[in-house]
């Protein structure tokens, strides 16, 4: 009886894992809403601020010049805005 129960549990787990595998295989990778048409050029970038890293080098925090992106949300960890 125990062997039969273990076999049934194993078969059910294999079926569930195969269903999850097929579901994940069939899904498309989503990179973000509407990002497929974005082309990155330097003219399309907005400089939010300049900051100094731990090695003393001056870096810039730049984001895409688009209303969907906000300097305060994306660069606040590096810069004082």
URDARA-V30862 format. One record per helix or strand of 2 or more residues. SS is the DSSP state (A for helix, B for strand). FROM is the first residue (numbers start at 1). LEN is the number of residues. If there is no record, write none. Layout:
ss=SS from=FROM len=LEN
ss=SS from=FROM len=LEN
This chain:
ss=A from=2 len=25
ss=A from=35 len=3
ss=A from=42 len=3
ss=B from=45 len=8
ss=B from=58 len=7
ss=A from=71 len=5
